[in-house]
Amino acid sequence: MGKNKTELTETQIKIKKSHSLLKHIKREWRLYTFLIIPILYYIIFKYIPMAGNIIAFRRYKGGSNIFGTAWVGFRYFEQFLKDESFWKAFANTLRLSISYILVRFPATLIFALLLNEITHLKAKKFVQTVSYLPHFISLVVVCGMVKEIVSLTGPINSLISWLGFEKIAFISLPDWFSTVYISSGVWQALGWGTILYLTAMTNINMELYEASAIDGAGKLKQAWHITIPGIMPTIMTLLILDIGGIMTAGNMQKILLLYNPLTQDKADIIGTYVYRMGISGGNFSYATAVGLFEGVIGLILVTSANMLSKKFTESSLW
C-alpha cells in the first residue's frame, strides 16, 4: 500500500512538472521561438545524417543507392582493424589528444586564475582582448601564420641562427609536429578557454577571501582552497568534454592544414585517415565504418568520464 502511494506521488509530480512546463512555454512562447533555428540546425545537419551510418554495414559506390547496394555486415570493420595504417593513426590520435589536453587544460586554468587577480580594470580588459583575438582568426590564416613563424626564414629560426645554432625545419620534421601543433593550439585557445572559468569565479562568495585573508592566507592558498573548489563543477564539465573529444585530437582540420607527406607518419590521425580513405580514396563505406568506430569510442570515453566525475567529485554533465 505504501509502495502504491509512493508510485502515485511520483506520477503526480511528473504530471505537475509537465503541466508547469507547458504553462511556461505558453507564457514565454516568444523566447522559445529563438530555439527553432538551433533545433532545426541539429536535426538537419546532425541527426538526419546519422542515417548514413548504415553504409558502414553495406557496400556503397558513388551514384548508387545512398544506403548502399548490398549488406556486408562487419566486413569493413574487420578490414580497418587489420590495417596497420589505422592503428598508427589511432596511436597518433591518442598521443596528440592526451598531450594537448595535458598542456592546454592546466595552462587555461592557471591563466584564468592569474587573470582574475588583475585588479586594474583597463589592464585586465587589454589582456583579455589580446588573448581572445586568436580564437576569432580563421583557422586557415592561423595555420598560415604558424607555417611562416616556424619556417626556415621565420622569426624563430632567425633567433636560433642569431644565437649561433643550426636552423630547424620544424614544419618538415615529424618529431617536431606535436610541439608545433600543441603550442599553436594553446596560443589559439588560451584566452577563449578562460571565459567560463572567469564567469564561474564571479559566483564565489567574496567573504570567503576576506575571512581567509584575516587568517593569514596568501593568494596561492586562496586559489587552492577557495577559487579552485568554487569552480570545480566548471572544471569537471570542461574536462569531461575534453575527454569526450580525445578521438578527434582537438581539431582535425588544423592537422589537415599543417601536416604534409614528410610529417604524415606522426601527424596522421583517425580524422585525416577517414578523409584520405573516404573523400580522397572513394572508399565511403570503409571510411564510414572507421568514423562510426571513432564515435562509439568517444561516447564511451565521455560516459565513463562523467560517471567517474559524478562518483568522486559529485559534478557531472548529467
Secondary structure, DSSP 4 states (H G I P E B T S, - for coil): -HHHHHHHHHHHHHHHHHHHHHHHHHHTHHHHGGGHHHHHHHIIIIIGGGGGGGGGSEE--TTS-TT-SEE-TTHHHHHHHT-HHHHHHHHHHHHHHHHHHHHHHHHHHHHHHHHHT---HHHHHHHHHHHHHHHHS-HHHHHHHHHHHTSTTSHHHHHHHHTTPPP--TTT-HHHHHHHHHHHHHHHHHHHHHHHHHHHHTTS-HHHHHHHHHTT--HHHHIIIIIHHHTHHHHHHHHHHHHHTGGGTS-HHHHHHH--TTTHHHH--HHHHHHIIIIIT--HHHHHHHHHHHHHHHHHHHHHHHHHHHHHTS----
